[in-house]
Amino acid sequence: MAEPRKAATTFVLITVFIDVLSFGLIIPVLPHLIAGFYDGDQGKAATVSGWLSAGYWTLQFLFSPYWRAVGSLWPQANPACQ
């Protein structure tokens, strides 16, 4: 019975690693990508990337209860997740 639990733990750790890696790549590079739209103005690019980040986290905060309620409508398919 220990094998499914180990597989679930491995899956969660890989998912967290991919998530952290993606933010570690996006956050430092995003202002430079946005600066290309503003003729290299790093100040404007930093402001725009800050607004984008703030908007993303605000929407995450506002809609997470909604998606939690939607997810609770269906039972979990895998008993190992309970």
Secondary structure, DSSP 8 states (H G I E B T S, - for coil): -HHHHHHHHHHHHHHHHHHHHHHHHHHHHHHHHHHGGGTT-HHHHHHHHHHHHHHHHHHHHHHHHHHHHHHTTS--S-GGG-
